[in-house]
Amino acid sequence: MSTLIAPPQSMIPVARPYIGVEEEQAVLDVLRSGWVTQGPRVIEFERQFAAYVGCEHAVAVSSCTTALQLALLVLGIGSGDDVICPSLSFIATANAIVHTGATPVFGDIDLATYNLDADEIGKLVSPRTKAILVVHQVGLPANMDAIMEVAARYDLPVIEDAACAIGATYNGAHIGNLGNLTCFSFHPRKILTTGEGGMITTNDPALAERLRRLRQHAMSLSDVTRHNATSISTETYDEVGFNFRMTDMQAAIGVIQLARLDTFLQRRRHLAERYTASLRMLPWLVTPATPAESNPNYQSYMVRLLPPVAAQRDHLMQYLLDRSISTRRSIMAIHRELPYRSDSNDAALPRTNLATETGLILPLFHQMTEADQDYIIETIQHFTL
Ligand SMILES: Cc1ncc(COP(=O)(O)O)c(C=O)c1O
């Protein structure tokens, strides 16, 4: 069936970062300043990020993957330990655990939110369990009240993988304050981008201080401190650290993007609401949930397909691609990838399996026009098997 609205001139991508002339100028300024790696702009970005999230400390790093790895390390997680996390996530969530020497133990999700089901955690806790790594998938906060309650019951620290969740709120407060440590991503697929980059937030000054050292080879003095020193100062290296630094070029972009964030969020929420208002009428599709305590940021707009369309997801994706609309399959299930594959995991994670098999991510980005969105909606409405 043909649609009423004319197709766009070019392919509508699933996502596209918004980068303006201000970001270009900010990078140029850094290049001309002579200080290109971690320096004053990183400090500025960290201060502004902590203020935005409403927490005491923010530590910038090279990615969310390295943020997660450091967060686990400073909590003492290592060889022989188990960390409970969802399998319905990008593989970096589990890889960060493995990089510390620990083992990810996958819990099933709540199908309404695509996030770790708090009731699953108690079933998985053992003497080896040392932490819970919760993910706020596609920018919808997990049920943190229930998760923090289980964590307190078993005296386990909580790390939040908020790779997708900048600006999302839970009980009225920005994500970044609920667990012991929260990790963010600034990959271009996220709402705020620095090209690559990550941030760890915490209200624990000792953890923040250790994170700052570990990200730069465990050096006791930062480059900025040494540069500004008026007397001779010599650094020490008291443990084995990493080079997980963010550059000042990235941080300069981050400062500009952070100032744009509320505008980004407003636009995304508006477009998401437009999708939901039209698509929820379709009997074969489930639109994203918005639990009362959460205000998602819609890092992605993910729907779930119901029978009979569910089994024909690839067919629907090809139909949309043929009409210049790019989509992506659902969030992956980590336990189905080779390093993590096991029959017992597959049997224990039915809701994760269903979500990964039937989810579909639709285009959503700041510059997307309402005309393009109307075309997408109408094209989906005209889909027949
Ligand atoms: C849930 C989740 N965790 C971790 C990551 C890794 O982030 P980064 O690419 O910044 O390392 C991603 C990236 O897509 C993600 O979606």
The ligand as a Gaussian input file, in Angstrom:
#p B3LYP/6-31G(d) Opt

LIG

0 1
 C       24.359000      -0.065000      28.361000
 C       25.731000       0.274000      27.843000
 N       26.798000       0.099000      28.634000
 C       28.049000       0.407000      28.222000
 C       28.276000       0.919000      26.966000
 C       29.676000       1.216000      26.532000
 O       29.864000       2.595000      26.340000
 P       31.193000       3.125000      25.627000
 O       31.026000       2.939000      24.171000
 O       31.239000       4.590000      26.009000
 O       32.338000       2.377000      26.190000
 C       27.195000       1.118000      26.101000
 C       27.415000       1.635000      24.755000
 O       26.641000       1.495000      23.848000
 C       25.891000       0.794000      26.546000
 O       24.817000       0.964000      25.768000

